[in-house]
Amino acid sequence: MKKVIYKAVLLAFLAGFSGRAIAQEIQIEGIKFVHPIIEKWVTEYGKEHPEARFVVKIVPEKESRFSGLSVIAGPVSEAEVNGRDKVVYTGRYALIPVSNRNNSLIEKAGKGLKKKELKNLLFERDVLDDEAYEDDGKEKYAATVYSRSGQAATTLTLAEYFDRAPEHIRGKKIIGDEIYLLNALQKDESGIAFNTLNYVYDLKTRQLKSPLTILPLNLKSEQREALQSGNIDKAISLLETAKIETIPVGKFGIVIPEEQAGNAEVLRFANWILEQGQQYIHEYGFLSLDSRTLSTQKRELNSEASLTFVK
């Protein structure tokens, strides 16, 4: 069997030449914050398909387009997908605003920050936005903002949610994985950052990591109680049942390029994630797809699969 290793987040394997099933290999090169759930899916899929061989590897996020399958975890760009590629969303992630519990901003925020106040705190002022120059341009709140580089998936999601360009995010840019944002907050009590639930909470104890605290947000009392409980499962339940305007939520999934549309194993694996893999979403700190999106993904993927399997 001629083996082709694609430089992508999720790589497909070649089918056999004789019509017999040949041991198959999928190499995974993943964005690190999404990696745990991808690895779980690979492990569980492998139990049901022991003939498949998997290699798991983490590589930095890249900007160029690849010929194999790729994982997306932010707004889809032309570099990742073209009009003939198939995007399969498999889950969601929330970006929750956190700081060191000793941050003086916590007391100043009082009843909680509104979306507009968070926007002014996070982003440089827009000279074309008159609304941003209320109160003679005085800053109501101040903090050191920590974020990833402008092309990181979480940064793109954050900027798009607040309708600003990623390069306008204030503060300090952290090189490397999102976990380093938390390291910065441990050292800098004045710092704030938006980070994913699976990093902000300990997935074993299901509790908020020390010395972190969630920034006070302007919420209904029951919503505030759910977040202040410090429990990830209560946070997930809240974010899946209510839209919180101060907490961005993004989708993640895989892109099946046009040249891989006929690969039956790729479609089987993607379909397995939507059908069987969803049971592991919460355990790993992610949100399920809303019912409409999940139904749409299954229908479109099964339509693609029927064209592949029926000869």
PAMAR-215788 format. One record per residue (C-alpha): x, y, z; residue in three letters. Coordinates in steps of 0.25 Angstrom, whole numbers, padded with zeros to 4 digits, always signed. Layout:
N
XYZALA;...
//
This chain:
311
+0000+0000+0000MET;+0005+0013-0004LYS;+0004+0022+0008LYS;+0002+0037+0007VAL;+0004+0045+0020ILE;-0004+0059+0019TYR;+0001+0071+0026LYS;-0012+0074+0033ALA;-0019+0073+0046VAL;-0026+0060+0042LEU;-0020+0051+0031LEU;-0027+0041+0023ALA;-0021+0028+0018PHE;-0021+0021+0005LEU;-0030+0010+0001ALA;-0025-0004-0003GLY;-0023-0007-0018PHE;-0029-0022-0017SER;-0042-0019-0012GLY;-0038-0025+0002ARG;-0039-0017+0014ALA;-0025-0012+0018ILE;-0021-0007+0031ALA;-0023+0008+0031GLN;-0015+0019+0038GLU;-0020+0033+0042ILE;-0010+0042+0046GLN;-0015+0054+0055ILE;-0007+0067+0056GLU;-0016+0075+0065GLY;-0018+0089+0071ILE;-0015+0087+0085LYS;-0027+0092+0093PHE;-0036+0083+0084VAL;-0027+0071+0084HIS;-0032+0064+0097PRO;-0046+0062+0091ILE;-0040+0058+0077ILE;-0031+0048+0084GLU;-0043+0042+0092LYS;-0051+0041+0079TRP;-0039+0034+0072VAL;-0037+0024+0084THR;-0052+0020+0085GLU;-0053+0019+0069TYR;-0041+0010+0070GLY;-0048+0001+0080LYS;-0060-0001+0070GLU;-0050-0002+0058HIS;-0038-0009+0063PRO;-0033-0011+0049GLU;-0030+0004+0048ALA;-0017+0010+0053ARG;-0015+0024+0058PHE;-0004+0033+0061VAL;-0006+0045+0070VAL;+0002+0057+0069LYS;+0001+0072+0072ILE;+0006+0083+0063VAL;+0005+0098+0063PRO;-0006+0105+0057GLU;-0003+0108+0042LYS;-0008+0118+0032GLU;-0006+0111+0019SER;-0016+0101+0013ARG;-0014+0086+0013PHE;-0018+0075+0004SER;-0023+0066+0015GLY;-0034+0068+0026LEU;-0032+0079+0035SER;-0038+0083+0049VAL;-0044+0097+0050ILE;-0047+0104+0063ALA;-0050+0118+0059GLY;-0056+0126+0047PRO;-0054+0119+0034VAL;-0044+0126+0025SER;-0041+0124+0010GLU;-0027+0118+0014ALA;-0035+0106+0021GLU;-0046+0104+0012VAL;-0051+0107-0002ASN;-0065+0106-0008GLY;-0064+0091-0011ARG;-0059+0086+0002ASP;-0068+0080+0013LYS;-0068+0086+0027VAL;-0073+0077+0037VAL;-0075+0083+0051TYR;-0074+0074+0062THR;-0075+0082+0075GLY;-0074+0096+0081ARG;-0065+0103+0091TYR;-0068+0115+0100ALA;-0058+0126+0103LEU;-0060+0130+0118ILE;-0054+0143+0123PRO;-0045+0140+0135VAL;-0035+0147+0144SER;-0026+0145+0157ASN;-0036+0145+0168ARG;-0028+0157+0174ASN;-0030+0166+0163ASN;-0036+0179+0167SER;-0045+0180+0155LEU;-0054+0169+0162ILE;-0058+0179+0173GLU;-0059+0191+0163LYS;-0068+0183+0154ALA;-0079+0183+0164GLY;-0092+0176+0159LYS;-0084+0171+0147GLY;-0078+0176+0133LEU;-0087+0177+0121LYS;-0083+0173+0107LYS;-0080+0188+0103LYS;-0071+0190+0115GLU;-0064+0177+0112LEU;-0062+0182+0098LYS;-0056+0195+0103ASN;-0047+0188+0113LEU;-0042+0178+0102LEU;-0040+0186+0090PHE;-0033+0199+0086GLU;-0043+0210+0083ARG;-0048+0211+0069ASP;-0047+0226+0064VAL;-0059+0223+0055LEU;-0068+0218+0066ASP;-0075+0231+0072ASP;-0081+0222+0083GLU;-0067+0218+0088ALA;-0064+0232+0092TYR;-0075+0234+0102GLU;-0071+0241+0115ASP;-0060+0249+0109ASP;-0052+0237+0106GLY;-0050+0233+0120LYS;-0047+0218+0123GLU;-0057+0213+0133LYS;-0049+0200+0135TYR;-0034+0196+0133ALA;-0027+0183+0133ALA;-0015+0176+0126THR;-0021+0168+0114VAL;-0014+0155+0111TYR;-0018+0148+0098SER;-0012+0139+0087ARG;-0006+0144+0074SER;-0016+0150+0064GLY;-0017+0137+0055GLN;-0020+0127+0067ALA;-0034+0121+0066ALA;-0038+0127+0079THR;-0033+0141+0076THR;-0041+0141+0063LEU;-0054+0136+0070THR;-0052+0146+0081LEU;-0050+0158+0071ALA;-0061+0154+0062GLU;-0071+0153+0074TYR;-0068+0167+0078PHE;-0068+0172+0063ASP;-0054+0177+0064ARG;-0041+0173+0057ALA;-0031+0163+0065PRO;-0020+0173+0063GLU;-0028+0183+0072HIS;-0028+0175+0084ILE;-0020+0182+0095ARG;-0009+0177+0104GLY;+0001+0166+0103LYS;+0001+0154+0093LYS;+0005+0141+0097ILE;+0013+0131+0088ILE;+0008+0117+0089GLY;-0004+0109+0094ASP;-0016+0116+0102GLU;-0011+0109+0114ILE;+0000+0120+0115TYR;-0011+0131+0117LEU;-0014+0124+0130LEU;+0001+0124+0134ASN;+0001+0139+0132ALA;-0011+0142+0141LEU;-0004+0134+0152GLN;+0007+0144+0152LYS;+0000+0157+0148ASP;-0012+0160+0158GLU;-0016+0171+0148SER;-0018+0162+0136GLY;-0030+0157+0129ILE;-0032+0147+0118ALA;-0043+0139+0111PHE;-0040+0124+0111ASN;-0047+0111+0108THR;-0054+0103+0119LEU;-0045+0091+0118ASN;-0033+0100+0122TYR;-0040+0109+0132VAL;-0046+0097+0140TYR;-0039+0084+0145ASP;-0046+0073+0137LEU;-0044+0063+0148LYS;-0049+0071+0160THR;-0059+0079+0151ARG;-0055+0091+0159GLN;-0049+0105+0155LEU;-0034+0105+0155LYS;-0027+0113+0166SER;-0024+0125+0167PRO;-0034+0128+0155LEU;-0048+0134+0157THR;-0058+0138+0146ILE;-0060+0153+0144LEU;-0073+0158+0149PRO;-0083+0159+0138LEU;-0096+0166+0137ASN;-0105+0153+0138LEU;-0118+0149+0143LYS;-0117+0144+0158SER;-0118+0129+0154GLU;-0108+0130+0143GLN;-0099+0137+0152ARG;-0100+0126+0162GLU;-0097+0116+0152ALA;-0084+0123+0148LEU;-0080+0126+0162GLN;-0082+0112+0167SER;-0068+0109+0161GLY;-0073+0096+0155ASN;-0071+0093+0140ILE;-0083+0085+0138ASP;-0092+0096+0143LYS;-0085+0105+0134ALA;-0087+0096+0122ILE;-0102+0094+0125SER;-0104+0109+0126LEU;-0097+0112+0113LEU;-0104+0101+0105GLU;-0118+0106+0110THR;-0116+0121+0110ALA;-0109+0131+0101LYS;-0099+0139+0110ILE;-0095+0152+0102GLU;-0082+0153+0110THR;-0077+0139+0107ILE;-0074+0136+0092PRO;-0076+0122+0087VAL;-0070+0116+0075GLY;-0071+0104+0067LYS;-0060+0094+0064PHE;-0060+0082+0054GLY;-0053+0077+0042ILE;-0051+0081+0027VAL;-0052+0070+0017ILE;-0046+0075+0004PRO;-0051+0072-0009GLU;-0041+0062-0013GLU;-0045+0054+0000GLN;-0060+0054-0003ALA;-0059+0040-0008GLY;-0052+0034+0004ASN;-0062+0025+0011ALA;-0054+0024+0024GLU;-0053+0039+0026VAL;-0068+0040+0024LEU;-0070+0028+0034ARG;-0061+0034+0044PHE;-0068+0048+0043ALA;-0081+0041+0044ASN;-0077+0033+0056TRP;-0073+0046+0063ILE;-0087+0052+0061LEU;-0094+0039+0065GLU;-0085+0033+0076GLN;-0075+0043+0079GLY;-0084+0053+0085GLN;-0085+0046+0098GLN;-0071+0050+0102TYR;-0073+0065+0099ILE;-0076+0070+0113HIS;-0066+0061+0120GLU;-0055+0069+0112TYR;-0060+0083+0115GLY;-0067+0085+0102PHE;-0082+0089+0098LEU;-0091+0080+0089SER;-0095+0086+0076LEU;-0109+0091+0077ASP;-0120+0081+0072SER;-0122+0089+0059ARG;-0107+0089+0055THR;-0105+0075+0059LEU;-0117+0070+0051SER;-0112+0078+0039THR;-0098+0072+0040GLN;-0103+0058+0041LYS;-0113+0060+0029ARG;-0102+0066+0020GLU;-0091+0056+0024LEU;-0101+0044+0022ASN;-0104+0049+0008SER;-0089+0050+0005GLU;-0087+0036+0010ALA;-0099+0030+0002SER;-0092+0035-0011LEU;-0079+0028-0007THR;-0084+0015-0001PHE;-0094+0012-0012VAL;-0087+0008-0025LYS;
//
